[in-house]
Amino acid sequence: MAYRESFYRFLMTQRDADSKDEVAQFANNAQNDQTFPKQEQSYEKLSDYLELNAGYLPSMSIFDRAYQMYRDKMLY
């Protein structure tokens, strides 16, 4: 089975403190979340975690967009 990086590791590549992009802001905030599931790849597990613990995420649609970017990257 091929190695696939975690969602968190991918998300950290999207950080940009100067950006107004919602995914970049999500990444900036997730970096400070000490309990973020850093090894997780599963959409369902990440979604469950974020719905219960990520007050810094104003809309789950931002996560959906970031996760789609992650999936697209993992296809290569």
PEKA-V319801 format. One record per backbone hydrogen bond with DSSP energy under -1.0 kcal/mol. CO is the residue of the C=O (numbers start at 1). NH is the residue of the N-H. Records with the same first field share a line. If there is no record, write none. Layout:
CO: NH ; NH
//
This chain:
6: 10
7: 11
8: 12
10: 13
11: 14
16: 19
21: 25
22: 26
23: 27
24: 28
25: 29
26: 30
27: 31
30: 33
32: 34
33: 36
36: 38
37: 40
40: 7
42: 46
43: 47
44: 48
45: 49
46: 50
47: 51
48: 52
49: 53
50: 54
54: 57
59: 62
60: 64
61: 65
62: 66
63: 67
64: 68
65: 69
66: 70
67: 71
68: 72
69: 73
70: 74
73: 76
//
